[in-house]
């Protein structure tokens, strides 16, 4: 799942949360290549849709009990406000 962060720290800030609850990268099954394929595909799609490649962007991995959200999740961020394609 991907959605705009409710309290963004950057002009463009999207959260990506796996549909399957995983506490951290250490608990991710290395055989689950489908998860990684879907994650990268979703990130590529968001980068294209919001034209983030025209500026800089980062994908941050968070996980573990000391996070605000205590499950594995990702932040796609950019200091440039993303613009949706008009296509």
C-alpha positions, 0 to 999 in steps of 0.5 A: 500500500502506498499513501501520502504521509499524514504528517509529511517531513518533506515536500513529497513524502509517501509511505509504503506499507507491505500488505503482510505484517513484517516487524523488520528486515530481519524477519523478511523471508529471503525467498519472498522475491515477489515482495521486493519485485512489487516494492521496486515496481511501486516505487518506480511507478511513483517516481514516474507518476510524480516526476521525481526523477527530475530531482532527487529522491530517497527510499528509506527503510524503517522497521522495529519496535522503536518506530512510530509505526512498529512494522517494516515500512518505507518512506519515499521522499523528495525535497521537490514537491512531486507533480502528477502526470497529466497524461 
